[in-house]
């Protein structure tokens, strides 16, 4: 009790210190009734990819344990396991029950009468502290559903461990089939160990084993008689999802401490997890860790924020948009200093979904043996680059360098394979296919030269350019040191130059067109068009990456000369006349059309900022382009805005505040047919639930409505380019030149504006009331 009081005092002190400096920037999420199942769980964010889903159901506290490094031998991200915690004699979920998530302190609490439970992370260790007026035991069960997962017990507690074998020989074989030499392979999948060490003060009773099938376990989770589903059979006809539970009891006491160390790394040593978990049973160690965590969360929220209509009612659309922006950023925080990017289709917070829970949207769940806790939609495609970019872009304006790092590291560490792939295609530089796996190999119908065999994806590698541009922007926004990244950043440009000069010569006998410019054919324009010449996102990306490289002081003269040479022969952005108006086109020409959801022309607006709000003289061209998108595409690529779709970003770039308001309410408000209880569990749309590229693209859209920054450390900073006049807002965002802008806007007026460094004040361009509403769509 004394320790819990100490922690409570620390929390109060922390909150008072915050209140003295600023209004609360995150809202607590409070539930006063239990949940139906795991779909209605709350996320708890740790560090380095560690986290948990927590919910109360049928009187039991339930947790999914997850780690972003827990990749299995099937090259798919897996859950570690599930815990049940059942306090003896406590009827959780009855009148007076509360479950509260406080993102500002990274703490989740459950209260029922005199009983309380607190959950928080100390780095990768989950701490669970319970107390009650009367002594009680905790019945704790570990649910495991994969045969590869090992469970062991000793006097110190439980150990859950799963490891991948040494697969280097087969990985090298796969690489060589894709034209990648073995020396270019970075095997981060072999001998990967993940799991958890679970300890408690006083120890557990000897755990009882019960074997179950995962379907039976899902019934237990759902609390009713779900119809039996067919098993998924593996290659030898064995049942793939058989499982088991281990159940033990704590001692009978009024307060309990559980320490759960999650781990996932190559050649990890689980015995160290035990020692790390045991260390937190010491009160002084735990108190020190809590103080450190509170300080780190305070620093996290001080980096940036967006709070909308803070004085409005709880059901105000704008207020909910701001709240959900903050909540989703909190969810991303689980990957601070993580090894790998969070997956776009659910990150670490995916859950087993009971059939019948999800309706509408673009995916209907059918009984087919896939609804186990590890499953996610598109799980065979892993790092789909056009989706994964949304794990990187929102971190820049938010100032979250530690959340951006996994995206940059992923491409840098994949550059040897990307260079080998370029060479296999007769070119220099680096090339990243649209669909990549954890080893940076192509994983959809890959050819002998490592390109995708699907027509709509074969020459789609423009996301390599976009990630190079993102790295250059991270350097400008956050001062990220990209000296080690220059080779792969420049390599994306060099590949296009050398590959398409080679192809052009094979087709025409000359490396360049008659105008001395590159002919980028055959290309894919995103997933929209194939057989394309000079698709718009490729041209824009090449132009901006060249521009960005040439602003750097630390590239050598030889590379500088080469980039200048490439820059001089880049083709122009494709334009033409549509509906009598000059507009940007999908490409100079193309031979076939595929995914009509792609608003490809908008890449010139964002992320490349060559037209639109950051180049005001081109705003009419940008609006013409938006308004004349052909009807056979417009119904899909303009009207919709779920999952990865970025139309709120596009309308922000067009200075359309009312349309941007409508879209951002849909995108981040999560008020139209929400499928989960937690308001930032977006989706499912094209992808899974929670849909992380839905949240990431929504974050960028909201950021762009408030602040659109011209590229370069001295570019103009366009303030409120697409902001509704009647939405109050407090925000703090980052911009190029390592600039930070803090603003308070109330009742149509800016009450406070602080620009750091002060020298950047001259670059502010205030768009409030600049474009009359009646002229928005001219």
VOGU-3710 file (C-alpha; in Angstrom, 3 decimals, decimal comma):
1> xxxxxxxxxx> 0,000/0,000/0,000  2,847/2,343/0,872  4,390/1,876/-2,568  1,130/2,521/-4,377  0,656/5,695/-2,337  4,149/6,819/-3,348  3,342/6,248/-7,003  0,051/8,123/-6,610  1,923/11,082/-5,086  4,381/11,013/-8,003
11> xxxxxxxxxx> 1,499/11,025/-10,465  -0,191/13,937/-8,704  3,064/15,884/-8,581  3,608/15,247/-12,261  0,114/16,361/-13,199  0,398/19,521/-11,082  3,690/20,424/-12,753  2,107/19,988/-16,164  -0,923/22,058/-15,236  1,317/24,914/-14,128
21> xxxxxxxxxx> 2,763/25,221/-17,640  -0,053/24,325/-20,020  -3,561/22,980/-20,337  -3,913/19,208/-20,509  -3,132/18,120/-24,077  -4,470/14,567/-23,938  -7,836/13,312/-22,770  -8,276/10,316/-20,533  -10,391/7,537/-21,976  -12,793/6,237/-19,325
31> xxxxxxxxxx> -15,042/3,202/-19,677  -17,643/2,396/-17,040  -18,638/-1,018/-18,332  -16,677/-4,120/-19,352  -15,891/-5,040/-22,961  -17,494/-7,579/-25,263  -14,199/-9,072/-26,416  -10,658/-8,213/-27,541  -11,882/-5,918/-30,305  -12,937/-3,579/-27,494
41> xxxxxxxxxx> -9,530/-3,426/-25,817  -7,373/-0,447/-24,857  -3,779/-0,129/-26,097  -0,929/0,291/-23,628  2,289/1,676/-25,119  5,736/0,653/-23,945  9,088/1,156/-25,643  11,058/-0,442/-28,507  7,957/-2,115/-29,915  6,546/-3,468/-26,644
51> xxxxxxxxxx> 2,872/-3,052/-25,825  -0,356/-4,721/-24,759  -4,098/-4,770/-25,445  -6,024/-4,704/-22,164  -9,724/-5,240/-21,532  -12,105/-6,650/-18,905  -14,550/-9,344/-19,924  -16,631/-11,765/-17,878  -15,043/-10,511/-14,648  -11,507/-11,179/-15,860
61> xxxxxxxxxx> -8,708/-8,783/-16,854  -7,280/-9,900/-20,205  -4,100/-8,847/-21,934  -2,543/-9,560/-25,296  1,236/-9,288/-24,967  2,943/-7,994/-28,104  6,329/-6,899/-29,391  7,152/-5,450/-32,801  10,249/-7,644/-33,011  8,319/-10,914/-32,554
71> xxxxxxxxxx> 8,699/-12,216/-36,103  8,203/-15,953/-36,568  9,813/-18,367/-38,989  6,910/-17,815/-41,386  8,160/-14,209/-41,722  5,038/-12,865/-40,035  4,646/-10,745/-36,920  3,208/-12,727/-34,017  1,662/-12,071/-30,643  3,627/-13,361/-27,642
81> xxxxxxxxxx> 0,569/-14,677/-25,848  -2,442/-13,736/-23,762  -2,777/-13,357/-19,993  -5,895/-13,662/-17,867  -5,852/-12,070/-14,414  -8,800/-12,937/-12,198  -8,828/-11,332/-8,736  -10,446/-13,646/-6,176  -13,763/-12,417/-4,849  -13,797/-9,256/-6,998
91> xxxxxxxxxx> -16,769/-8,985/-9,320  -15,183/-6,870/-12,060  -17,547/-5,132/-14,452  -20,451/-4,477/-12,092  -21,773/-1,107/-10,921  -18,977/1,293/-10,065  -16,502/-0,279/-12,493  -14,071/1,985/-14,377  -11,263/1,336/-16,819  -9,168/4,421/-17,564
101> xxxxxxxxxx> -6,323/5,073/-19,975  -4,243/8,165/-19,270  -2,030/8,695/-22,346  -0,269/11,611/-20,709  1,315/9,309/-18,122  1,188/6,046/-20,082  -0,940/4,443/-17,356  -4,057/2,264/-17,480  -6,098/1,685/-14,334  -9,014/-0,588/-13,477
111> xxxxxxxxxx> -11,184/0,153/-10,433  -13,973/-1,824/-8,811  -14,919/-0,790/-5,303  -11,845/-1,150/-3,075  -9,960/-3,080/-5,741  -7,658/-1,287/-8,177  -5,128/-2,404/-10,760  -2,547/-0,206/-12,437  -0,700/-1,097/-15,664  2,339/0,760/-17,005
121> xxxxxxxxxx> 5,546/0,061/-18,886  9,088/0,561/-17,700  10,848/0,344/-21,067  9,960/-3,191/-22,295  8,687/-4,404/-18,896  4,970/-4,303/-18,125  4,271/-3,572/-14,451  0,923/-4,629/-12,979  0,131/-3,397/-9,457  -3,078/-4,337/-7,672
131> xxxxxxxxxx> -4,432/-3,551/-4,262  -7,595/-4,254/-2,325  -8,912/-3,583/1,174  -9,132/-7,325/1,825  -6,480/-9,937/1,098  -7,038/-11,891/-2,088  -5,266/-14,084/-4,601  -4,842/-13,475/-8,306  -5,580/-16,387/-10,593  -3,232/-15,892/-13,551
141> xxxxxxxxxx> -3,435/-17,856/-16,809  -1,113/-17,779/-19,829  -2,850/-18,658/-23,117  -0,571/-19,921/-25,897  -1,841/-21,038/-29,296  1,247/-21,936/-31,363  3,044/-25,243/-31,044  6,430/-23,521/-31,393  5,914/-21,533/-28,215  7,670/-23,017/-25,188
151> xxxxxxxxxx> 6,567/-22,549/-21,581  8,722/-23,221/-18,533  8,467/-22,473/-14,836  10,731/-22,254/-11,803  10,721/-20,605/-8,389  11,138/-17,170/-10,009  8,079/-17,380/-12,240  7,165/-18,287/-15,818  9,030/-18,022/-19,093  7,399/-17,952/-22,534
161> xxxxxxxxxx> 9,886/-18,375/-25,391  9,651/-18,845/-29,141  12,633/-18,910/-31,490  13,197/-19,165/-35,203  15,804/-21,628/-36,500  18,940/-20,731/-38,425  17,404/-20,131/-41,840  20,353/-18,420/-43,527  20,853/-21,147/-46,153  17,229/-20,972/-47,338
171> xxxxxxxxxx> 17,219/-17,167/-47,113  20,318/-16,940/-49,311  18,689/-19,362/-51,743  15,626/-17,118/-51,935  17,842/-14,071/-52,458  19,794/-15,692/-55,282  16,539/-16,623/-57,027  15,805/-12,863/-57,049  19,228/-11,916/-58,391  20,555/-10,774/-55,012
181> xxxxxxxxxx> 24,055/-11,965/-54,100  24,523/-13,595/-50,709  26,892/-10,893/-49,455  24,024/-8,387/-49,799  21,699/-10,365/-47,542  21,087/-9,009/-44,048  19,434/-11,906/-42,260  17,493/-10,487/-39,315  15,039/-13,402/-39,157  17,223/-16,374/-38,225
191> xxxxxxxxxx> 17,607/-17,260/-34,543  15,162/-14,540/-33,534  13,899/-15,138/-30,010  10,826/-13,540/-28,506  8,619/-14,041/-25,504  8,069/-12,927/-21,920  9,295/-13,518/-18,393  6,436/-13,297/-15,868  7,178/-12,896/-12,179  5,259/-11,900/-9,080
201> xxxxxxxxxx> 6,156/-11,043/-5,515  5,822/-14,244/-3,533  5,744/-16,455/-6,611  3,026/-18,503/-8,341  1,628/-21,846/-7,369  2,611/-24,727/-9,635  0,834/-23,994/-12,947  -1,917/-26,349/-14,119  -1,894/-27,250/-17,818  -5,001/-27,509/-19,977
211> xxxxxxxxxx> -4,887/-28,208/-23,708  -7,367/-26,350/-25,899  -7,890/-25,456/-29,538  -7,691/-21,812/-30,469  -11,356/-21,947/-31,483  -12,237/-23,089/-27,969  -10,090/-20,320/-26,570  -11,885/-17,825/-28,827  -15,176/-19,069/-27,386  -13,784/-18,423/-23,926
221> xxxxxxxxxx> -12,828/-14,934/-24,998  -16,204/-14,193/-26,540  -18,190/-15,615/-23,656  -20,741/-17,482/-25,748  -21,074/-20,530/-27,949  -19,438/-19,473/-31,183  -20,022/-22,145/-33,883  -17,015/-24,398/-34,316  -14,756/-23,364/-37,182  -12,621/-25,595/-39,379
231> xxxxxxxxxx> -8,938/-25,816/-38,506  -6,273/-24,406/-40,789  -4,067/-27,350/-41,777  -0,341/-27,031/-42,248  1,675/-28,835/-44,917  1,667/-32,168/-43,084  -1,992/-32,024/-42,170  -1,487/-31,110/-38,504  -3,793/-28,712/-36,741  -1,982/-25,387/-36,857
241> xxxxxxxxxx> -3,748/-23,512/-34,100  -3,896/-25,949/-31,210  -3,164/-24,267/-27,918  -2,873/-24,611/-24,187  -3,229/-22,660/-20,967  -1,098/-22,594/-17,835  -2,819/-21,380/-14,670  -1,314/-20,527/-11,289  -2,245/-18,513/-8,225  -0,426/-15,781/-6,371
251> xxxxxxxxxx> -0,224/-15,652/-2,598  -3,173/-14,327/-0,603  -2,334/-10,648/0,004  -3,937/-7,207/-0,174  -1,519/-5,970/-2,841  0,264/-7,735/-5,668  3,029/-6,875/-8,098  3,399/-8,649/-11,455  6,420/-7,876/-13,604  6,237/-8,987/-17,248
261> xxxxxxxxxx> 9,399/-8,449/-19,295  8,671/-8,632/-23,029  11,560/-9,323/-25,342  12,245/-9,824/-29,045  15,633/-9,763/-30,746  18,068/-11,974/-32,593  19,905/-14,316/-30,262  18,127/-12,832/-27,261  18,859/-14,467/-23,896  15,565/-15,223/-22,099
271> xxxxxxxxxx> 17,376/-15,759/-18,776  18,193/-12,047/-18,858  14,476/-11,280/-19,205  13,961/-13,145/-15,921  16,545/-11,042/-14,132  15,112/-7,839/-15,583  11,577/-8,807/-14,561  12,653/-9,800/-11,050  14,485/-6,502/-10,563  11,200/-4,584/-10,734
281> xxxxxxxxxx> 9,778/-6,470/-7,786  12,018/-4,262/-5,714  10,036/-1,241/-4,539  12,869/1,275/-4,903  13,666/0,059/-8,411  10,012/0,338/-9,389  9,705/3,814/-7,892  12,786/4,937/-9,814  11,391/3,442/-13,029  8,048/5,203/-12,570
291> xxxxxxxxxx> 9,775/8,546/-12,126  11,769/7,928/-15,315  8,648/6,912/-17,271  6,725/9,987/-16,181  9,629/12,169/-17,259  9,832/10,465/-20,659  6,089/10,803/-21,267  6,282/14,446/-20,253  9,086/14,989/-22,787  7,102/13,114/-25,442
301> xxxxxxxxxx> 4,028/15,308/-25,075  6,117/18,465/-24,909  7,473/17,794/-28,405  4,183/18,567/-30,127  0,406/18,466/-29,867  -2,837/19,408/-31,592  -5,824/20,191/-29,343  -9,033/21,327/-31,044  -12,013/23,066/-29,421  -10,767/22,334/-25,889
311> xxxxxxxxxx> -13,784/24,010/-24,265  -16,384/22,234/-26,401  -18,654/19,373/-25,365  -17,296/15,837/-25,471  -19,258/15,018/-28,618  -17,923/17,993/-30,583  -16,502/16,701/-33,926  -13,460/18,949/-33,845  -12,632/18,033/-30,287  -12,822/14,338/-31,164
321> xxxxxxxxxx> -10,539/14,834/-34,169  -7,884/16,394/-31,936  -8,353/13,758/-29,238  -7,967/10,892/-31,706  -4,909/12,493/-33,276  -3,296/12,489/-29,848  -4,455/8,947/-29,075  -3,065/7,552/-32,300  0,245/9,306/-31,718  0,226/7,663/-28,280
331> xxxxxxxxxx> -0,259/4,280/-29,984  2,712/4,940/-32,277  4,782/5,764/-29,189  5,085/2,046/-28,398  7,794/1,953/-31,080  10,075/4,628/-29,652  13,600/3,554/-30,657  12,163/0,395/-32,183  14,069/-1,978/-34,439  11,527/-2,155/-37,276
341> xxxxxxxxxx> 8,671/0,045/-38,526  5,223/-0,727/-37,187  3,159/-2,641/-39,724  0,552/-0,548/-41,531  -2,131/-3,204/-41,025  -2,551/-3,136/-37,275  0,884/-2,505/-35,801  1,179/-4,532/-32,574  -2,448/-4,013/-31,529  -4,252/-6,547/-33,753
351> xxxxxxxxxx> -6,630/-8,909/-31,977  -8,560/-12,114/-32,499  -11,874/-10,982/-33,941  -15,042/-12,888/-33,289  -17,053/-13,548/-36,431  -19,996/-11,213/-36,766  -18,375/-8,343/-34,875  -17,218/-6,472/-37,983  -19,704/-5,229/-40,549  -19,645/-2,958/-43,577
361> xxxxxxxxxx> -16,474/-1,239/-44,726  -14,496/-3,104/-47,366  -13,925/-6,431/-45,683  -16,461/-8,840/-44,255  -15,091/-11,459/-41,875  -16,095/-14,995/-42,781  -15,464/-18,211/-40,849  -12,338/-19,595/-42,509  -9,960/-20,344/-39,674  -8,038/-17,069/-39,887
371> xxxxxxxxxx> -9,491/-15,074/-37,031  -6,789/-16,079/-34,549  -4,790/-13,438/-32,667  -1,826/-13,418/-35,075  -3,825/-12,836/-38,244  -3,988/-9,534/-40,076  -5,202/-8,748/-43,567  -2,452/-8,593/-46,213  -0,172/-10,450/-43,836  1,632/-12,044/-46,783
381> xxxxxxxxxx> 2,635/-8,639/-48,188  4,266/-7,377/-44,976  5,890/-3,999/-45,653  3,729/-2,639/-48,506  5,676/0,537/-49,139  2,860/2,843/-50,198  1,093/1,966/-46,937  4,176/1,890/-44,731  5,066/5,496/-45,571  2,303/6,593/-43,204
391> xxxxxxxxxx> 4,352/5,250/-40,286  7,042/7,791/-41,156  5,506/11,010/-42,470  3,448/12,088/-39,422  6,479/11,798/-37,142  8,274/14,733/-38,790  5,837/17,555/-37,980  5,257/15,865/-34,611  8,959/16,067/-33,795  9,185/12,340/-33,088
401> xxxxxxxxxx> 12,681/11,491/-34,256  12,673/8,216/-32,318  9,466/7,127/-34,064  10,831/8,052/-37,483  14,131/6,170/-37,083  12,765/2,641/-37,804  11,538/3,792/-41,245  14,894/5,284/-42,227  16,838/2,336/-40,799  14,676/-0,113/-42,756
411> xxxxxxxxxx> 15,720/1,428/-46,077  19,340/2,010/-45,136  19,835/-1,572/-43,953  18,075/-2,835/-47,060  20,335/-0,868/-49,388  22,876/-3,680/-50,077  20,056/-5,926/-51,321  18,557/-2,981/-53,216  21,923/-2,293/-54,884  22,327/-5,956/-55,822
421> xxxxxxxxxx> 18,817/-5,917/-57,273  19,648/-2,822/-59,334  22,734/-4,546/-60,704  20,669/-7,637/-61,603  18,516/-5,286/-63,696  21,523/-3,853/-65,507  21,565/-0,590/-63,587  23,423/1,254/-60,864  22,071/2,671/-57,608  19,359/0,996/-55,527
431> xxxxxxxxxx> 15,829/-0,159/-56,245  13,135/-1,102/-53,733  10,059/-2,925/-55,067  6,679/-1,798/-53,787  6,160/-4,983/-51,757  8,986/-5,859/-49,381  9,350/-8,434/-46,632  11,323/-8,165/-43,400  14,499/-9,125/-45,309  13,864/-6,403/-47,936
441> xxxxxxxxxx> 13,146/-9,003/-50,639  10,319/-8,717/-53,144  7,522/-10,988/-51,950  4,843/-10,936/-54,649  5,516/-13,130/-57,685  9,135/-12,060/-57,718  11,141/-12,359/-60,931  14,718/-13,568/-61,311  15,845/-9,940/-61,062  13,827/-9,189/-57,948
451> xxxxxxxxxx> 10,976/-7,239/-59,514  7,328/-8,046/-58,877  5,617/-10,219/-61,461  2,203/-8,569/-61,126  1,613/-6,140/-63,989  0,297/-3,365/-61,762  3,445/-3,569/-59,603  6,339/-4,645/-61,856  7,847/-1,182/-62,330  6,346/0,361/-59,210
461> xxxxxxxxxx> 9,364/1,370/-57,130  8,672/5,072/-56,665  8,205/4,586/-52,924  11,977/4,232/-52,708  12,164/7,797/-54,018  9,525/8,958/-51,559  11,339/7,424/-48,604  14,537/9,113/-49,817  12,618/12,409/-49,857  11,277/11,650/-46,377
471> xxxxxxxxxx> 14,835/11,158/-45,107  15,876/14,496/-46,600  12,889/16,149/-44,937  13,724/14,498/-41,604  17,139/16,105/-41,892  15,561/19,520/-42,488  12,756/19,191/-39,923  14,488/17,432/-37,066  18,206/17,700/-37,743  18,468/13,943/-38,325
481> xxxxxxxxxx> 22,010/12,976/-39,306  21,655/11,350/-42,734  25,342/11,170/-43,633  25,166/7,362/-43,700  21,986/7,507/-45,795  23,288/9,620/-48,660  24,416/6,567/-50,706  20,948/4,971/-50,786  19,128/8,309/-51,100  21,232/9,230/-54,141
491> xxxxxxxxxx> 21,008/5,629/-55,312  17,247/5,872/-55,843  17,832/8,644/-58,388  20,846/6,963/-59,987  18,834/3,780/-60,532  16,099/5,543/-62,477  18,671/7,361/-64,570  20,780/4,311/-65,452  17,921/1,822/-65,774  15,773/3,910/-68,076
501> xxxxxxxxxx> 18,655/5,124/-70,213  19,490/1,453/-70,758  15,883/0,550/-71,596  15,492/3,550/-73,878  18,610/2,584/-75,811  17,343/-0,985/-76,206  14,053/0,306/-77,626  15,127/3,363/-79,659  18,879/3,079/-80,069  19,394/6,230/-77,999
511> xxxxxxxxxx> 19,628/6,675/-74,242  17,562/9,872/-74,211  14,670/11,382/-76,093  15,134/13,848/-78,920  14,848/16,676/-76,397  17,769/15,278/-74,423  15,487/14,226/-71,563  14,987/10,882/-69,854  12,129/8,759/-71,128  10,819/6,891/-68,093
521> xxxxxxxxxx> 9,218/3,895/-69,842  7,968/1,306/-69,052  6,872/2,574/-65,654  4,042/1,975/-63,275  2,322/5,059/-61,964  1,628/3,838/-58,448  -0,841/0,948/-58,817  -2,970/3,034/-61,183  -1,364/2,702/-64,601  1,121/0,372/-66,268
531> xxxxxxxxxx> 3,093/0,820/-69,460  3,389/4,446/-68,385  5,764/7,094/-69,676  6,882/9,724/-67,168  4,293/9,052/-64,430  3,749/12,141/-62,331  4,821/10,810/-58,923  8,097/9,496/-60,364  8,939/12,769/-62,098  8,078/14,864/-59,034
541> xxxxxxxxxx> 9,988/12,574/-56,715  13,132/12,578/-58,841  13,054/16,358/-59,080  12,718/16,881/-55,348  15,265/14,263/-54,281  17,783/15,854/-56,650  16,930/19,290/-55,224  17,248/18,005/-51,671  20,592/16,302/-52,258  22,056/19,430/-53,826
551> xxxxxxxxxx> 21,241/21,485/-50,719  23,433/19,239/-48,566  26,902/20,393/-47,619  28,330/16,930/-47,062  28,080/15,288/-50,482  31,337/15,020/-52,398  31,951/16,917/-55,623  31,769/13,810/-57,796  28,318/12,875/-56,510  27,166/16,487/-56,695
561> xxxxxxxxxx> 28,185/16,684/-60,372  26,387/13,442/-61,117  23,163/14,544/-59,446  23,302/17,894/-61,281  23,714/16,002/-64,552  20,733/13,765/-63,802  18,693/16,769/-62,731  19,348/18,479/-66,070  17,753/15,639/-68,044  14,678/14,982/-65,916
571> xxxxxxxxxx> 11,421/15,313/-67,880  8,795/17,906/-67,029  5,742/17,201/-64,909  3,112/15,824/-67,316  0,322/18,317/-67,986  -2,529/18,594/-70,469  -6,001/20,010/-71,002  -8,912/18,389/-69,175  -12,381/19,883/-69,425  -10,813/22,906/-71,062
581> xxxxxxxxxx> -8,442/23,567/-68,146  -4,720/23,023/-67,863  -4,230/20,178/-65,416  -1,562/17,789/-64,203  -1,921/14,334/-65,763  -1,369/10,821/-64,465  1,553/10,370/-66,866  2,648/11,571/-70,270  1,010/8,393/-71,573  0,062/4,937/-70,353
591> xxxxxxxxxx> -1,130/1,616/-71,753  -3,426/0,195/-69,074  -5,264/1,251/-65,917  -5,665/-0,822/-62,742  -6,423/0,456/-59,227  -8,630/3,501/-59,752  -8,460/4,460/-56,074  -5,140/6,197/-56,700  -5,262/10,029/-56,953  -1,815/9,977/-58,510
601> xxxxxxxxxx> -1,781/13,607/-59,687  -1,908/14,725/-56,074  1,660/13,582/-55,440  2,689/16,854/-57,072  0,794/18,602/-54,243  2,070/16,410/-51,424  4,586/15,080/-50,461  6,552/16,796/-53,214  4,998/20,264/-52,787  5,679/21,390/-56,351
611> xxxxxxxxxx> 2,158/22,771/-56,766  -0,577/23,842/-54,381  -0,489/25,858/-51,188  3,306/25,835/-50,831  3,634/27,315/-54,321  0,722/29,772/-54,367  1,230/30,715/-57,995  0,298/27,133/-58,935  -2,807/26,929/-56,756  -5,169/27,330/-59,693
621> xxxxxxxxxx> -3,371/24,568/-61,598  -3,685/22,363/-58,530  -7,411/23,079/-58,187  -7,977/22,493/-61,896  -6,267/19,136/-61,532  -8,412/18,134/-58,566  -11,648/19,271/-60,194  -11,015/17,528/-63,528  -9,984/14,066/-62,406  -11,820/11,822/-64,918
631> xxxxxxxxxx> -15,195/10,496/-63,818  -14,132/6,880/-64,225  -11,667/7,488/-61,372  -13,149/10,367/-59,374  -15,814/8,295/-57,621  -13,111/6,106/-56,117  -10,076/8,321/-55,715  -11,782/11,584/-54,644  -14,903/10,663/-52,707  -13,308/8,052/-50,469
641> xxxxxxxxxx> -10,757/8,732/-47,747  -10,240/5,662/-45,610  -7,156/3,549/-44,933  -4,097/4,833/-46,828  -6,073/7,327/-48,909  -4,790/10,862/-48,403  -7,506/13,136/-49,708  -7,626/15,246/-46,559  -3,938/15,959/-47,235  -4,853/16,876/-50,815
651> xxxxxxxxxx> -7,697/19,234/-49,931  -5,468/20,891/-47,344  -2,945/21,547/-50,131  -5,741/23,216/-52,112  -6,710/25,670/-49,337  -10,212/24,209/-48,979  -11,053/24,571/-45,276  -14,669/23,373/-45,360  -13,932/20,287/-47,452  -10,871/19,583/-45,316
661> xxxxxxxxxx> -13,014/19,861/-42,169  -15,504/17,347/-43,519  -12,789/14,944/-44,543  -10,722/15,149/-41,369  -13,832/14,555/-39,239  -14,447/11,385/-41,230  -10,783/10,433/-41,224  -9,903/10,997/-37,569  -13,263/11,456/-35,855  -14,090/7,765/-36,292
671> xxxxxxxxxx> -17,782/8,510/-35,914  -19,134/6,801/-39,026  -19,773/3,156/-38,213  -16,903/2,703/-35,727  -16,023/-0,951/-35,295  -13,972/-0,787/-32,080  -14,545/0,714/-28,686  -11,234/2,552/-28,521  -11,674/5,701/-30,649  -8,250/5,525/-32,363
681> xxxxxxxxxx> -8,668/1,913/-33,506  -9,475/3,004/-37,060  -10,805/0,672/-39,702  -11,054/-1,763/-41,208  -10,959/-0,130/-44,602  -8,664/-1,632/-47,212  -6,579/-3,138/-44,463  -6,972/-4,379/-40,891  -8,046/-3,105/-37,528  -6,612/-0,984/-36,024
691> xxxxxxxxxx> -5,698/0,438/-39,438  -2,416/2,259/-38,877  -2,089/3,805/-42,322  -5,591/5,232/-41,775  -4,368/6,922/-38,602  -1,042/8,015/-40,088  -2,554/9,610/-43,178  -5,158/11,313/-40,991  -2,430/12,752/-38,775  -0,645/14,224/-41,791
701> xxxxxxxxxx> -3,892/15,687/-43,111  -4,586/17,486/-39,834  -0,999/18,729/-39,623  -1,231/20,097/-43,176  -4,474/21,929/-42,455  -2,585/23,880/-39,794  0,888/24,219/-41,259  2,204/23,603/-44,771  5,934/24,162/-45,013  7,794/24,856/-48,217
711> xxxxxxxxxx> 10,810/22,563/-48,655  14,147/23,923/-47,548  15,389/25,474/-44,336  14,420/28,968/-45,518  11,092/28,173/-47,155  7,841/29,922/-46,322  5,715/28,528/-43,507  2,069/28,615/-44,547  -0,048/28,928/-41,421  -3,725/27,837/-41,321
721> xxxxxxxxxx> -3,866/27,172/-45,087  -7,006/25,074/-44,781  -8,379/25,673/-41,301  -12,071/26,234/-40,495  -12,437/29,694/-38,942  -14,751/28,448/-36,186  -12,474/25,717/-34,832  -10,335/26,840/-31,895  -6,976/25,134/-31,670  -3,745/24,920/-29,687
731> xxxxxxxxxx> -0,889/23,342/-31,548  2,838/22,838/-31,521  4,395/21,510/-34,733  7,799/21,206/-36,358  8,942/22,536/-39,743  12,108/22,669/-41,880  15,080/24,559/-40,490  14,498/22,743/-37,178  11,731/25,252/-36,625  9,049/24,868/-33,967
741> xxxxxxxxxx> 5,759/26,751/-34,173  3,423/27,072/-31,184  0,070/28,732/-31,665  -3,171/29,432/-29,816  -6,145/30,324/-32,008  -9,442/31,391/-30,432  -12,656/32,871/-31,864  -11,167/33,541/-35,282  -7,997/35,214/-34,005  -4,439/34,164/-33,223
751> xxxxxxxxxx> -3,920/34,856/-29,520  -0,391/33,522/-29,303  2,229/32,649/-31,903  5,763/31,612/-30,977  8,285/30,721/-33,665  11,598/29,126/-32,717  14,127/30,197/-33,860  12,834/33,750/-33,893  14,586/34,398/-37,222  11,917/32,240/-38,902
761> xxxxxxxxxx> 9,103/34,611/-37,946  9,637/36,473/-41,220  8,779/33,288/-43,150  5,268/32,931/-41,712  2,464/33,329/-44,261  -0,938/33,602/-42,552  -3,761/32,218/-44,713  -6,643/32,941/-42,355  -9,512/34,544/-44,293  -7,308/34,842/-47,378
771> xxxxxxxx> -9,491/32,698/-49,604  -13,178/33,595/-49,372  -15,427/30,594/-48,974  -17,335/31,322/-52,186  -14,133/31,132/-54,226  -12,882/27,859/-52,789  -13,733/25,728/-55,800  -13,043/28,187/-58,596
//
